[in-house]
Amino acid sequence: MALGFGVAYAAILVAGAWLNDVAGARGLYGLAFASGLTDVDAISLSAMRLFGDASIPAGTAATAIVVAILSNVIVKAGIAFVAGGAALGRRCLAGFGAMAAALAVSALVVG
């Protein structure tokens, strides 16, 4: 498990740095969205590392993390609807929506 996470973290860190160089912040945001579909830890650590190395500004790092979390929330909402049915999905939507709104506001404040 730890080895798999280490490999994922290294791959996302390298891809994030490369995409940031090639496509700018939008490249990093695209990677954050794709990575967030399965996990937010690796992209979060990668964004913080790139910020710590002065490769990206704080707003870009924060926005990448928010994008990853929002894509992860979308997946979890889908899972709630598919695995738990419409009743559970609707009950989860309020919490997911509140979390998504708070993340969007925080991204605007930091970004």
Contacts in CASP RR format, 6 or more apart in sequence:
PFRMAT RR
TARGET T0000
AUTHOR 0000-0000-0000
METHOD contacts of the structure
MODEL  1
MALGFGVAYAAILVAGAWLNDVAGARGLYGLAFASGLTDVDAISLSAMRL
FGDASIPAGTAATAIVVAILSNVIVKAGIAFVAGGAALGRRCLAGFGAMA
AALAVSALVVG
5 41 0 8 1.000
5 42 0 8 1.000
6 42 0 8 1.000
8 39 0 8 1.000
8 42 0 8 1.000
9 41 0 8 1.000
9 42 0 8 1.000
9 45 0 8 1.000
9 46 0 8 1.000
12 31 0 8 1.000
12 35 0 8 1.000
12 42 0 8 1.000
12 43 0 8 1.000
12 46 0 8 1.000
13 42 0 8 1.000
13 45 0 8 1.000
13 46 0 8 1.000
13 49 0 8 1.000
13 50 0 8 1.000
15 31 0 8 1.000
16 27 0 8 1.000
16 28 0 8 1.000
16 31 0 8 1.000
16 46 0 8 1.000
16 50 0 8 1.000
17 50 0 8 1.000
17 55 0 8 1.000
19 27 0 8 1.000
19 28 0 8 1.000
19 30 0 8 1.000
19 31 0 8 1.000
20 27 0 8 1.000
20 28 0 8 1.000
20 50 0 8 1.000
20 55 0 8 1.000
20 56 0 8 1.000
20 60 0 8 1.000
25 56 0 8 1.000
25 60 0 8 1.000
25 63 0 8 1.000
25 64 0 8 1.000
28 47 0 8 1.000
28 50 0 8 1.000
28 56 0 8 1.000
28 60 0 8 1.000
28 64 0 8 1.000
29 63 0 8 1.000
29 64 0 8 1.000
29 67 0 8 1.000
30 67 0 8 1.000
31 43 0 8 1.000
31 64 0 8 1.000
32 43 0 8 1.000
32 47 0 8 1.000
32 64 0 8 1.000
32 65 0 8 1.000
32 67 0 8 1.000
32 68 0 8 1.000
32 71 0 8 1.000
33 67 0 8 1.000
33 68 0 8 1.000
33 71 0 8 1.000
34 71 0 8 1.000
35 42 0 8 1.000
35 43 0 8 1.000
35 68 0 8 1.000
36 43 0 8 1.000
36 67 0 8 1.000
36 68 0 8 1.000
36 69 0 8 1.000
36 71 0 8 1.000
36 72 0 8 1.000
36 75 0 8 1.000
37 71 0 8 1.000
37 72 0 8 1.000
37 75 0 8 1.000
38 72 0 8 1.000
38 75 0 8 1.000
39 72 0 8 1.000
40 65 0 8 1.000
40 68 0 8 1.000
40 69 0 8 1.000
40 72 0 8 1.000
43 64 0 8 1.000
43 65 0 8 1.000
43 68 0 8 1.000
44 65 0 8 1.000
44 68 0 8 1.000
47 56 0 8 1.000
47 60 0 8 1.000
47 61 0 8 1.000
47 62 0 8 1.000
47 64 0 8 1.000
47 65 0 8 1.000
48 61 0 8 1.000
48 65 0 8 1.000
50 56 0 8 1.000
50 61 0 8 1.000
51 57 0 8 1.000
51 58 0 8 1.000
51 60 0 8 1.000
51 61 0 8 1.000
56 64 0 8 1.000
58 110 0 8 1.000
58 111 0 8 1.000
59 107 0 8 1.000
59 110 0 8 1.000
59 111 0 8 1.000
60 111 0 8 1.000
62 106 0 8 1.000
62 107 0 8 1.000
62 110 0 8 1.000
62 111 0 8 1.000
63 107 0 8 1.000
63 110 0 8 1.000
63 111 0 8 1.000
66 103 0 8 1.000
66 104 0 8 1.000
66 106 0 8 1.000
66 107 0 8 1.000
69 103 0 8 1.000
70 100 0 8 1.000
70 103 0 8 1.000
70 104 0 8 1.000
73 96 0 8 1.000
73 97 0 8 1.000
73 99 0 8 1.000
73 100 0 8 1.000
76 92 0 8 1.000
76 96 0 8 1.000
77 89 0 8 1.000
77 92 0 8 1.000
77 93 0 8 1.000
77 96 0 8 1.000
78 89 0 8 1.000
80 88 0 8 1.000
80 89 0 8 1.000
80 92 0 8 1.000
81 88 0 8 1.000
81 89 0 8 1.000
END
